[in-house]
């Protein structure tokens, strides 16, 4: 995996949406707007049409890291995002939604006939900060590991989905980066973050 730059997109593992959000920074109306914007961004790319990129509010115009995860018939269909707050949140949602639909190398580009069954989940990240292995709380913290030009990221919901303990979570994020499983013990840089997760399934 190539190292992320200021404008890079990272793929992340996320296979199912948690049954409840971890925080309530964003109102129901803001969540609805961001999810609708993600759908519009993908549809407009397929239809070659334009969407409005006017800031909907000062809050949603704040720079934030965000990952967009897509599902089709309950299966992961793409997950890409910005780990760093390099763009206004609403614009980052547009960019990562399109990237998850068309640029996640684990999947082929989204086809027009898939639009009707597409589900979106958004994970809005807190700022990254250095974290020690003993500080990691399963279900609360996501991890970004880096060593020798390799980077890997796993969202907070991933270890819950797979019933991983802390050591397994650390080993898996090393593997995601293409590093030895024990790289977290041998000089890799470890950063943690939390995420507010919400999606189409919460609207039902």
Backbone as CSV, one residue per row, in Angstrom:
resi,resn,N_x,N_y,N_z,CA_x,CA_y,CA_z,C_x,C_y,C_z
1,UNK,0.851,-1.191,0.000,0.000,0.000,0.000,0.881,1.232,0.000
2,UNK,0.615,2.168,-0.846,1.421,3.381,-0.893,1.084,4.282,0.263
3,UNK,2.037,5.093,0.760,1.789,5.960,1.894,0.784,7.038,1.549
4,UNK,-0.118,7.391,2.504,-1.102,8.414,2.219,-0.475,9.794,2.221
5,UNK,-0.837,10.605,1.248,-0.440,12.003,1.225,-1.619,12.830,1.672
6,UNK,-1.477,14.160,1.621,-2.556,15.017,2.099,-3.847,14.819,1.327
7,UNK,-3.764,14.408,0.076,-4.986,14.252,-0.716,-5.291,12.797,-1.032
8,UNK,-4.691,11.883,-0.256,-4.861,10.478,-0.582,-6.155,9.927,-0.017
9,UNK,-6.581,8.795,-0.579,-7.729,8.051,-0.100,-7.235,6.699,0.376
10,UNK,-7.726,6.258,1.536,-7.349,4.971,2.083,-8.543,4.045,2.059
11,UNK,-8.287,2.784,1.731,-9.327,1.777,1.834,-9.326,1.226,3.247
12,UNK,-10.515,0.937,3.740,-10.622,0.398,5.093,-11.514,-0.820,5.082
13,UNK,-11.343,-1.675,6.104,-12.214,-2.824,6.248,-13.390,-2.446,7.130
14,UNK,-14.598,-2.727,6.650,-15.822,-2.537,7.419,-16.888,-3.365,6.730
15,UNK,-17.460,-4.330,7.418,-18.318,-5.287,6.735,-19.786,-5.181,7.112
16,UNK,-20.109,-4.628,8.263,-21.510,-4.467,8.616,-21.664,-3.265,9.527
17,UNK,-22.848,-2.696,9.534,-23.097,-1.478,10.284,-23.491,-1.802,11.711
18,UNK,-22.885,-1.138,12.732,-23.290,-1.383,14.105,-24.753,-1.015,14.300
19,UNK,-25.376,-1.596,15.307,-26.797,-1.355,15.535,-27.065,-0.008,16.176
20,UNK,-26.037,0.676,16.654,-26.247,1.978,17.259,-25.010,2.832,17.048
21,UNK,-25.163,4.170,16.958,-24.024,5.046,16.797,-23.248,5.189,18.093
22,UNK,-22.007,5.625,17.989,-21.182,5.771,19.174,-21.241,7.176,19.756
23,UNK,-21.751,8.118,19.053,-21.767,9.485,19.527,-22.924,10.204,18.864
24,UNK,-23.174,11.437,19.319,-24.291,12.197,18.795,-23.886,13.621,18.445
25,UNK,-22.736,13.769,17.826,-22.320,15.107,17.392,-23.242,15.631,16.300
26,UNK,-23.721,14.746,15.436,-24.505,15.166,14.280,-25.988,14.905,14.512
27,UNK,-26.791,15.890,14.196,-28.231,15.770,14.366,-28.811,14.818,13.331
28,UNK,-30.059,14.412,13.540,-30.727,13.534,12.577,-30.803,14.198,11.211
29,UNK,-31.046,15.503,11.193,-31.131,16.226,9.920,-29.778,16.268,9.220
30,UNK,-28.695,16.447,9.986,-27.359,16.467,9.385,-26.977,15.101,8.840
31,UNK,-27.314,14.070,9.571,-27.025,12.716,9.107,-27.781,12.430,7.813
32,UNK,-29.048,12.790,7.792,-29.865,12.573,6.593,-29.266,13.303,5.399
33,UNK,-28.826,14.529,5.616,-28.253,15.328,4.526,-26.988,14.682,3.991
34,UNK,-26.102,14.244,4.882,-24.842,13.650,4.449,-25.059,12.330,3.714
35,UNK,-25.988,11.516,4.198,-26.275,10.257,3.515,-26.880,10.506,2.136
36,UNK,-27.776,11.480,2.064,-28.374,11.809,0.772,-27.319,12.327,-0.197
37,UNK,-26.383,13.112,0.328,-25.308,13.649,-0.500,-24.423,12.531,-1.037
38,UNK,-24.161,11.517,-0.210,-23.354,10.380,-0.668,-24.048,9.659,-1.820
39,UNK,-25.334,9.415,-1.678,-26.087,8.762,-2.759,-26.085,9.618,-4.021
40,UNK,-26.305,10.920,-3.860,-26.331,11.820,-5.014,-24.983,11.860,-5.717
41,UNK,-23.898,11.816,-4.935,-22.559,11.861,-5.519,-22.318,10.653,-6.420
42,UNK,-22.750,9.478,-5.956,-22.552,8.257,-6.745,-23.451,8.264,-7.982
43,UNK,-24.708,8.625,-7.786,-25.644,8.642,-8.916,-25.219,9.650,-9.975
44,UNK,-24.744,10.814,-9.536,-24.346,11.851,-10.500,-23.133,11.424,-11.310
45,UNK,-22.249,10.626,-10.702,-21.085,10.130,-11.440,-21.516,9.153,-12.532
46,UNK,-22.501,8.328,-12.232,-23.004,7.378,-13.223,-23.785,8.095,-14.315
47,UNK,-24.585,9.066,-13.896,-25.455,9.776,-14.849,-24.753,10.950,-15.526
48,UNK,-23.523,11.242,-15.089,-22.764,12.377,-15.610,-23.538,13.694,-15.460
49,UNK,-24.092,13.870,-14.283,-24.821,15.096,-13.961,-24.124,15.811,-12.816
50,UNK,-24.511,17.029,-12.544,-23.875,17.844,-11.509,-24.706,17.820,-10.232
51,UNK,-24.044,18.016,-9.104,-24.731,18.196,-7.831,-24.222,19.477,-7.190
52,UNK,-25.010,20.044,-6.290,-24.617,21.268,-5.612,-23.517,20.973,-4.600
53,UNK,-22.460,21.779,-4.628,-21.376,21.659,-3.651,-21.299,22.888,-2.761
54,UNK,-22.428,23.552,-2.580,-22.520,24.677,-1.654,-22.551,24.143,-0.234
55,UNK,-21.792,24.755,0.657,-21.740,24.297,2.043,-23.130,24.346,2.672
56,UNK,-23.650,23.234,3.179,-24.998,23.231,3.756,-25.090,23.927,5.107
57,UNK,-23.971,23.975,5.842,-23.934,24.635,7.149,-22.485,24.783,7.572
58,UNK,-22.180,25.715,8.480,-20.799,25.833,8.972,-20.291,24.544,9.613
59,UNK,-21.158,23.839,10.324,-20.734,22.609,10.987,-20.288,21.567,9.973
60,UNK,-21.064,21.375,8.925,-20.734,20.359,7.921,-19.626,20.812,6.979
61,UNK,-19.232,22.076,7.099,-18.117,22.592,6.296,-16.786,22.492,7.043
62,UNK,-16.816,22.017,8.286,-15.574,21.854,9.039,-14.760,20.695,8.462
63,UNK,-13.445,20.839,8.370,-12.612,19.725,7.880,-12.677,18.533,8.829
64,UNK,-12.988,17.355,8.286,-13.055,16.128,9.083,-12.598,14.950,8.253
65,UNK,-12.017,13.981,8.923,-11.761,12.718,8.278,-13.053,11.919,8.213
66,UNK,-13.272,11.194,7.138,-14.507,10.412,6.994,-14.271,9.229,6.061
67,UNK,-14.921,8.119,6.365,-14.919,6.954,5.495,-16.347,6.660,5.062
68,UNK,-16.511,6.375,3.795,-17.800,5.953,3.260,-17.729,4.462,2.953
69,UNK,-18.660,3.715,3.527,-18.747,2.280,3.297,-20.030,1.979,2.539
70,UNK,-19.919,1.168,1.504,-21.063,0.800,0.675,-21.372,-0.684,0.831
71,UNK,-22.672,-1.016,0.814,-23.131,-2.392,0.891,-24.118,-2.660,-0.228
72,UNK,-24.081,-3.851,-0.746,-25.047,-4.296,-1.743,-25.601,-5.636,-1.285
73,UNK,-26.910,-5.682,-1.028,-27.559,-6.902,-0.532,-26.886,-7.417,0.727
74,UNK,-26.478,-6.488,1.574,-25.879,-6.844,2.848,-24.400,-7.140,2.808
75,UNK,-23.807,-7.140,1.627,-22.379,-7.439,1.495,-21.574,-6.176,1.250
76,UNK,-20.357,-6.166,1.773,-19.465,-5.034,1.549,-19.256,-4.822,0.056
77,UNK,-19.391,-3.564,-0.396,-19.243,-3.239,-1.819,-18.138,-2.211,-2.064
78,UNK,-17.602,-1.636,-0.994,-16.527,-0.663,-1.123,-16.403,0.147,0.153
79,UNK,-15.196,0.532,0.497,-14.979,1.377,1.666,-13.687,2.155,1.482
80,UNK,-13.816,3.458,1.338,-12.650,4.327,1.143,-12.905,5.637,1.872
81,UNK,-11.833,6.248,2.349,-12.020,7.515,3.038,-10.747,8.286,3.254
82,UNK,-10.921,9.437,3.859,-9.821,10.288,4.286,-9.573,10.033,5.772
83,UNK,-8.380,9.631,6.150,-8.052,9.489,7.561,-7.797,10.847,8.200
84,UNK,-7.321,11.797,7.396,-7.000,13.125,7.905,-8.072,14.128,7.496
85,UNK,-8.260,15.188,8.282,-9.262,16.215,7.964,-8.745,17.175,6.896
86,UNK,-8.707,16.727,5.660,-8.105,17.509,4.581,-9.133,18.238,3.741
87,UNK,-10.422,18.023,4.024,-11.469,18.682,3.248,-12.679,18.912,4.134
88,UNK,-13.515,19.871,3.759,-14.788,20.067,4.446,-15.554,18.752,4.457
89,UNK,-16.235,18.456,5.557,-16.887,17.154,5.700,-17.821,16.848,4.542
90,UNK,-18.666,17.805,4.147,-19.632,17.498,3.093,-18.939,17.200,1.768
91,UNK,-17.823,17.883,1.492,-17.073,17.596,0.269,-16.331,16.263,0.378
92,UNK,-15.829,15.958,1.569,-15.145,14.685,1.775,-16.110,13.519,1.587
93,UNK,-17.375,13.703,1.988,-18.376,12.659,1.778,-18.585,12.424,0.286
94,UNK,-18.677,13.491,-0.480,-18.827,13.361,-1.938,-17.640,12.596,-2.524
95,UNK,-16.434,12.995,-2.159,-15.230,12.383,-2.719,-15.105,10.912,-2.329
96,UNK,-15.336,10.615,-1.054,-15.142,9.236,-0.606,-16.267,8.319,-1.074
97,UNK,-17.469,8.849,-1.226,-18.572,8.034,-1.752,-18.264,7.608,-3.182
98,UNK,-17.817,8.551,-3.989,-17.478,8.213,-5.378,-16.290,7.256,-5.435
99,UNK,-15.300,7.482,-4.577,-14.132,6.609,-4.571,-14.507,5.195,-4.127
100,UNK,-15.368,5.077,-3.116,-15.793,3.753,-2.659,-16.568,3.020,-3.750
101,UNK,-17.324,3.773,-4.543,-18.139,3.165,-5.598,-17.317,2.739,-6.811
102,UNK,-16.270,3.491,-7.109,-15.585,3.270,-8.387,-14.085,2.982,-8.286
103,UNK,-13.469,3.256,-7.131,-12.011,3.178,-7.056,-11.476,2.186,-6.036
104,UNK,-12.333,1.508,-5.290,-11.854,0.498,-4.348,-11.392,-0.706,-5.171
105,UNK,-10.108,-0.969,-5.144,-9.529,-1.992,-6.026,-9.946,-3.414,-5.658
106,UNK,-10.600,-3.581,-4.535,-11.094,-4.911,-4.156,-12.359,-5.287,-4.922
107,UNK,-12.960,-4.293,-5.590,-14.226,-4.506,-6.286,-14.182,-3.831,-7.650
108,UNK,-15.043,-4.274,-8.546,-15.195,-3.583,-9.808,-15.999,-2.306,-9.616
109,UNK,-15.965,-1.388,-10.575,-16.758,-0.158,-10.479,-18.245,-0.476,-10.346
110,UNK,-18.937,0.327,-9.573,-20.366,0.146,-9.375,-21.107,0.283,-10.698
111,UNK,-22.048,-0.607,-10.950,-22.843,-0.573,-12.179,-24.150,0.174,-11.934
112,UNK,-24.722,0.790,-12.963,-25.971,1.546,-12.800,-27.088,0.732,-12.153
113,UNK,-27.198,-0.540,-12.476,-28.281,-1.357,-11.931,-28.133,-1.637,-10.439
114,UNK,-26.970,-1.322,-9.863,-26.765,-1.531,-8.433,-27.235,-0.356,-7.584
115,UNK,-27.524,0.768,-8.202,-27.878,1.974,-7.446,-29.081,1.755,-6.548
116,UNK,-30.091,1.070,-7.053,-31.347,0.938,-6.315,-31.208,0.133,-5.031
117,UNK,-30.209,-0.732,-4.949,-30.049,-1.579,-3.765,-28.852,-1.178,-2.908
118,UNK,-28.237,-0.046,-3.233,-27.025,0.375,-2.531,-27.359,0.963,-1.158
119,UNK,-26.614,0.537,-0.152,-26.717,1.103,1.193,-25.416,1.800,1.539
120,UNK,-25.532,2.930,2.237,-24.377,3.740,2.594,-24.244,3.807,4.111
121,UNK,-23.025,3.733,4.593,-22.689,4.004,5.989,-21.538,5.002,6.019
122,UNK,-21.630,5.981,6.899,-20.575,6.983,7.046,-19.940,6.861,8.426
123,UNK,-18.628,6.949,8.462,-17.872,6.969,9.720,-17.089,8.273,9.764
124,UNK,-17.533,9.208,10.605,-16.873,10.507,10.723,-15.844,10.403,11.845
125,UNK,-14.591,10.643,11.497,-13.487,10.379,12.414,-13.158,11.571,13.311
126,UNK,-12.729,11.247,14.517,-12.108,12.237,15.382,-10.684,12.480,14.892
127,UNK,-10.003,13.517,15.396,-8.593,13.684,15.044,-7.765,12.469,15.471
128,UNK,-6.769,12.119,14.673,-5.849,11.051,15.026,-4.942,11.496,16.161
129,UNK,-4.598,10.567,17.024,-3.646,10.869,18.090,-2.836,9.620,18.400
130,UNK,-1.596,9.794,18.870,-0.813,8.620,19.263,-1.534,7.839,20.356
131,UNK,-1.467,6.527,20.271,-2.146,5.684,21.257,-1.263,4.494,21.582
132,UNK,-1.215,4.132,22.842,-0.475,2.950,23.259,-1.355,1.727,23.189
133,UNK,-0.780,0.557,22.954,-1.587,-0.670,22.870,-2.505,-0.872,24.075
134,UNK,-2.023,-0.497,25.266,-2.819,-0.712,26.472,-4.007,0.250,26.572
135,UNK,-4.008,1.323,25.758,-5.096,2.298,25.797,-6.268,1.920,24.894
136,UNK,-6.066,0.982,24.012,-7.075,0.665,23.001,-8.309,0.045,23.650
137,UNK,-9.475,0.607,23.335,-10.748,0.057,23.778,-11.478,-0.522,22.563
138,UNK,-11.744,-1.810,22.612,-12.433,-2.465,21.503,-13.840,-1.868,21.351
139,UNK,-14.176,-1.509,20.125,-15.465,-0.899,19.842,-15.461,0.611,19.939
140,UNK,-14.431,1.170,20.558,-14.340,2.623,20.670,-13.273,3.193,19.743
141,UNK,-12.122,2.554,19.672,-10.999,3.078,18.920,-10.801,2.366,17.587
142,UNK,-10.556,3.151,16.543,-10.006,2.653,15.306,-8.502,2.847,15.338
143,UNK,-7.790,2.185,14.431,-6.335,2.241,14.453,-5.766,2.543,13.070
144,UNK,-4.703,3.343,13.067,-3.890,3.581,11.881,-2.458,3.247,12.247
145,UNK,-1.855,2.314,11.516,-0.475,1.913,11.798,0.397,2.274,10.615
146,UNK,1.643,2.645,10.886,2.564,3.036,9.812,3.971,2.581,10.155
147,UNK,4.666,2.062,9.141,6.056,1.659,9.296,6.657,1.484,7.910
148,UNK,7.816,2.086,7.712,8.595,1.894,6.480,7.775,2.165,5.220
149,UNK,6.979,3.223,5.258,6.207,3.598,4.079,4.925,2.817,3.881
150,UNK,4.589,1.914,4.783,3.341,1.145,4.692,2.353,1.639,5.736
151,UNK,1.080,1.670,5.346,0.023,2.158,6.229,-1.166,1.216,6.175
152,UNK,-1.821,1.061,7.299,-3.053,0.284,7.340,-4.013,0.897,8.330
153,UNK,-5.308,0.839,8.016,-6.329,1.431,8.880,-7.500,0.474,9.013
154,UNK,-7.999,0.340,10.247,-9.226,-0.400,10.517,-10.138,0.483,11.361
155,UNK,-11.413,0.513,10.998,-12.396,1.329,11.700,-12.781,0.697,13.033
156,UNK,-13.336,1.489,13.962,-13.632,0.963,15.309,-14.602,-0.202,15.326
157,UNK,-15.536,-0.261,14.366,-16.539,-1.315,14.390,-16.007,-2.683,13.964
158,UNK,-14.852,-2.712,13.309,-14.353,-3.972,12.742,-14.063,-5.041,13.803
159,UNK,-13.334,-4.727,14.894,-13.073,-5.796,15.868,-14.338,-6.316,16.546
160,UNK,-15.363,-5.467,16.669,-16.630,-5.933,17.233,-17.288,-6.953,16.311
161,UNK,-17.244,-6.687,15.015,-17.879,-7.574,14.040,-17.254,-8.962,14.044
162,UNK,-15.947,-9.016,14.343,-15.221,-10.285,14.269,-14.863,-10.854,15.644
163,UNK,-15.331,-10.184,16.713,-15.060,-10.647,18.085,-13.560,-10.764,18.357
164,UNK,-12.793,-9.759,17.884,-11.362,-9.753,18.133,-11.062,-9.166,19.501
165,UNK,-10.032,-9.682,20.151,-9.521,-9.024,21.348,-8.496,-7.972,20.924
166,UNK,-7.911,-7.292,21.890,-7.010,-6.171,21.590,-5.785,-6.608,20.794
167,UNK,-5.163,-7.713,21.187,-3.963,-8.184,20.486,-4.302,-8.582,19.051
168,UNK,-5.420,-9.263,18.874,-5.822,-9.652,17.524,-6.077,-8.423,16.661
169,UNK,-6.724,-7.412,17.223,-6.972,-6.167,16.500,-5.652,-5.547,16.049
170,UNK,-4.676,-5.502,16.942,-3.367,-4.955,16.599,-2.691,-5.777,15.499
171,UNK,-2.791,-7.079,15.597,-2.189,-7.932,14.573,-2.873,-7.746,13.220
172,UNK,-4.192,-7.614,13.236,-4.936,-7.474,11.986,-4.648,-6.157,11.288
173,UNK,-4.468,-5.084,12.048,-4.152,-3.805,11.400,-2.744,-3.842,10.819
174,UNK,-1.843,-4.603,11.446,-0.509,-4.813,10.865,-0.623,-5.540,9.532
175,UNK,-1.417,-6.598,9.507,-1.612,-7.356,8.272,-2.225,-6.470,7.197
176,UNK,-3.180,-5.620,7.586,-3.814,-4.717,6.613,-2.775,-3.824,5.942
177,UNK,-1.742,-3.453,6.690,-0.685,-2.595,6.149,0.381,-3.380,5.392
178,UNK,0.265,-4.691,5.368,1.289,-5.502,4.728,2.538,-5.642,5.579
179,UNK,2.370,-5.547,6.878,3.476,-5.640,7.828,3.406,-6.953,8.599
180,UNK,4.514,-7.369,9.223,4.454,-8.537,10.103,3.440,-8.325,11.221
181,UNK,2.852,-9.391,11.708,1.808,-9.297,12.732,2.275,-8.598,14.003
182,UNK,3.577,-8.680,14.279,4.099,-8.079,15.514,4.699,-6.705,15.286
183,UNK,4.406,-6.075,14.154,5.005,-4.764,13.870,4.626,-3.719,14.909
184,UNK,3.466,-3.875,15.537,3.059,-2.921,16.581,3.984,-2.984,17.798
185,UNK,4.784,-4.053,17.891,5.737,-4.199,18.990,7.168,-3.876,18.575
186,UNK,7.370,-3.632,17.277,8.747,-3.510,16.774,8.978,-2.209,16.005
187,UNK,8.405,-1.121,16.504,8.751,0.188,15.946,7.714,0.867,15.089
188,UNK,6.575,0.215,14.801,5.538,0.870,13.998,4.903,2.009,14.785
189,UNK,4.469,3.039,14.074,3.743,4.156,14.678,2.274,3.814,14.724
190,UNK,1.677,3.971,15.901,0.281,3.616,16.094,-0.509,4.856,16.490
191,UNK,-1.588,5.129,15.752,-2.482,6.237,16.078,-3.906,5.713,16.212
192,UNK,-4.644,6.324,17.130,-6.014,5.910,17.369,-6.999,7.028,17.062
193,UNK,-8.247,6.651,16.885,-9.311,7.617,16.643,-10.636,6.975,17.026
194,UNK,-11.640,7.808,17.233,-13.001,7.327,17.400,-13.793,7.722,16.164
195,UNK,-15.009,7.227,16.041,-15.820,7.540,14.862,-17.293,7.551,15.237
196,UNK,-18.013,8.505,14.687,-19.477,8.488,14.767,-19.976,7.801,13.505
197,UNK,-20.668,6.691,13.682,-21.065,5.847,12.552,-22.581,5.894,12.393
198,UNK,-23.040,6.171,11.186,-24.473,6.172,10.915,-24.693,5.836,9.453
199,UNK,-25.873,5.317,9.140,-26.100,4.882,7.766,-27.553,4.721,7.422
200,UNK,-27.793,4.206,6.238,-29.144,4.020,5.734,-29.973,3.111,6.647
201,UNK,-29.330,2.147,7.259,-30.081,1.204,8.114,-30.656,1.898,9.336
202,UNK,-30.042,2.998,9.766,-30.568,3.740,10.913,-31.832,4.517,10.567
203,UNK,-32.100,4.694,9.279,-33.241,5.503,8.852,-34.526,4.685,8.826
204,UNK,-34.428,3.377,9.061,-35.602,2.487,8.946,-36.316,2.347,10.254
